[in-house]
């Protein structure tokens, strides 16, 4: 029986994934310049795949392309964090509720949680954390809902990377992850959804308290009008 060879990723895909990995694990910092010639030399490719990779990453919100300043890793501030986490708060708990109600397998989430607990460094732990959250919402039964959450996934990971660099809070979040998974495995859709919402909200409140203050001001303004 003839084996099917594993496809070799294109140069552009390889460069894109490697730049993304470096951003999401903190090797490339927010605001850092991404110079095509330097990256091409690092990866042993021409500038063309680098340029195409950077365009794709700009579309996902990880890098910013400016006519005068060139390409830089996206800066993270309270406004950006609030925008991304607002989307997660609106969609992710509902997706998990549907996952649990469908009795979908959560084996991938369990594996990701175990990988985070045994990670050798922050990079591995960060990637396992991303996989854990995706494993909760991906089996929700609504591909469009999953796709919408995938679209903010990289930006959420960038926010997390910046927050963790300033104030590592792995143990607290790991405990919250375990609680969420236990509720989901027990079939408590509402409880798991509520725990996930609290988890997402508390993270951005701790990491970016100014985002919470902005929300409070908006709410107060609406009450007055």
C-alpha positions in Angstrom: 0.0 0.0 0.0 1.4 3.3 -1.1 1.6 6.0 1.7 0.3 9.4 1.0 3.1 12.0 1.5 2.4 14.8 4.1 1.9 18.1 2.3 4.7 20.6 2.7 3.3 24.0 3.8 4.0 26.9 1.5 6.7 29.4 2.3 4.0 32.0 3.0 2.1 29.7 5.4 5.3 28.7 7.2 6.4 32.4 7.7 2.9 33.4 8.7 2.6 30.7 11.4 6.1 31.3 12.7 5.6 35.1 13.0 2.2 34.4 14.7 3.8 32.0 17.1 6.5 34.5 18.1 3.9 37.2 18.7 1.6 35.1 20.7 4.4 33.7 22.9 5.9 37.2 23.5 9.1 36.8 21.4 7.8 39.7 19.3 6.5 42.5 21.5 3.6 44.9 20.8 4.9 47.9 18.9 8.0 46.0 17.6 8.9 46.7 13.9 8.6 43.8 11.5 11.1 44.5 8.7 10.6 42.4 5.6 14.3 42.0 4.7 15.2 41.0 8.3 12.4 38.4 8.4 13.3 37.1 5.0 16.9 36.5 6.1 15.8 34.8 9.3 13.5 32.4 7.5 15.7 31.9 4.4 13.0 33.1 2.0 12.5 36.0 -0.4 10.6 39.1 0.7 7.4 38.0 -1.2 6.2 35.3 1.2 7.0 37.6 4.1 5.0 40.4 2.6 2.0 38.1 2.0 2.2 36.6 5.5 2.2 40.1 7.0 -0.8 41.1 5.0 -2.7 38.1 6.3 -1.6 38.8 9.9 -2.8 42.4 9.5 -6.2 41.0 8.5 -6.4 39.0 11.7 -5.5 42.0 13.8 -2.1 40.9 15.0 0.0 43.4 13.1 -0.6 46.9 11.9 0.5 48.2 8.4 1.2 51.9 8.2 2.3 53.7 5.1 4.9 55.7 7.0 5.8 53.6 10.0 5.9 50.2 8.2 4.6 47.0 9.8 4.6 46.6 13.6 3.1 44.2 16.1 -0.2 45.5 17.2 -0.2 47.5 20.5 -2.5 46.3 23.2 -4.4 48.8 25.4 -7.5 48.9 27.5 -9.8 49.8 24.5 -8.4 47.0 22.4 -8.8 44.5 25.2 -12.4 45.6 25.9 -13.4 45.3 22.3 -12.0 41.8 22.0 -13.3 40.5 25.3 -16.7 42.1 24.7 -17.0 39.7 21.7 -15.9 36.8 23.8 -18.3 37.6 26.6 -21.2 37.8 24.1 -20.4 34.6 22.2 -18.2 32.2 24.0 -20.4 31.3 27.0 -23.3 30.7 24.7 -21.2 28.5 22.5 -20.1 26.4 25.5 -23.7 26.1 26.7 -24.6 24.6 23.3 -21.6 22.3 23.4 -22.7 20.9 26.7 -26.3 20.6 25.7 -25.3 18.6 22.6 -23.2 16.3 24.8 -20.3 16.9 22.5 -17.0 15.3 23.4 -14.7 17.4 25.6 -11.7 15.1 25.3 -9.7 17.8 23.5 -10.4 20.3 26.2 -9.3 17.8 28.9 -6.1 17.1 26.9 -5.4 20.8 26.5 -5.9 21.4 30.2 -3.4 18.6 31.0 -0.9 20.0 28.5 -1.2 23.4 30.2 -0.5 21.9 33.6 2.6 20.1 32.4 3.9 22.8 30.1 7.6 23.4 30.2 7.5 27.1 29.6 5.0 30.0 29.1 5.0 29.5 25.4 3.7 26.0 25.6 1.2 27.0 28.3 -0.1 29.9 26.3 -0.7 27.6 23.3 -2.4 25.0 25.4 -4.6 27.7 26.9 -5.8 28.8 23.5 -6.6 25.2 22.6 -8.6 24.7 25.8 -10.9 27.6 25.0 -11.3 26.6 21.4 -12.1 23.0 22.4 -15.0 24.4 24.5 -16.7 26.4 21.7 -15.7 24.6 18.5 -18.2 21.6 19.0 -21.2 24.0 19.6 -23.0 22.8 16.5 -23.0 26.2 14.8 -20.0 26.6 12.4 -20.6 30.3 12.0 -20.5 30.9 15.7 -17.2 29.0 15.9 -15.8 30.9 13.0 -16.6 34.2 14.6 -14.8 33.2 17.8 -11.9 32.0 15.7 -11.6 35.4 14.2 -10.9 37.1 17.5 -8.9 34.2 18.9 -5.5 35.5 17.9 -6.2 39.0 19.2 -7.4 37.5 22.5 -4.2 35.6 22.8 -2.2 38.8 22.1 -4.1 40.5 25.0 -3.3 37.5 27.2 0.3 37.5 26.3 0.7 41.1 27.3 -1.2 40.7 30.5 0.7 37.6 31.6 4.0 39.3 30.9 3.1 42.0 33.4 1.3 39.8 35.9 1.5 36.0 35.5 -1.8 34.5 36.8 -1.5 31.0 35.5 -2.5 29.1 38.7 -5.7 31.1 39.2 -6.8 30.7 35.6 -5.9 27.0 35.6 -8.2 26.5 38.7 -11.0 28.4 36.8 -10.4 26.2 33.8 -10.8 23.1 35.9 -14.0 24.3 37.4 -15.4 25.2 33.9 -14.5 21.7 32.6 -15.9 19.9 35.6 -19.3 21.7 35.2 -19.3 21.0 31.5 -18.5 17.3 32.0 -21.2 17.1 34.6 -23.7 18.3 31.9 -24.4 21.6 33.7 -24.7 23.8 30.6 -25.8 26.9 32.5 -23.3 26.5 35.3 -20.4 26.0 32.8 -21.5 28.9 30.7 -21.7 31.2 33.8 -18.3 30.1 35.1 -16.8 30.7 31.7 -18.3 34.2 31.5 -17.0 35.0 35.0 -13.6 33.7 34.0 -13.4 35.9 30.9 -14.7 39.0 32.6 -12.4 38.7 35.7 -9.3 38.3 33.5 -9.8 41.5 31.6 -10.8 43.3 34.8 -7.6 42.3 36.5 -5.3 42.9 33.6 -6.9 46.1 32.3 -8.9 47.8 35.1 -9.1 50.9 32.9 -11.4 49.0 30.6 -13.8 48.3 33.4 -13.7 52.0 34.4 -14.6 52.9 30.8 -17.6 50.5 30.9 -18.7 52.0 34.2 -18.6 55.5 32.8 -20.6 54.5 29.7 -23.2 52.8 31.9 -23.5 55.9 34.2 -23.9 58.1 31.1 -26.7 55.9 29.7 -28.5 56.0 33.0 -28.4 59.8 33.1 -29.8 60.2 29.5 
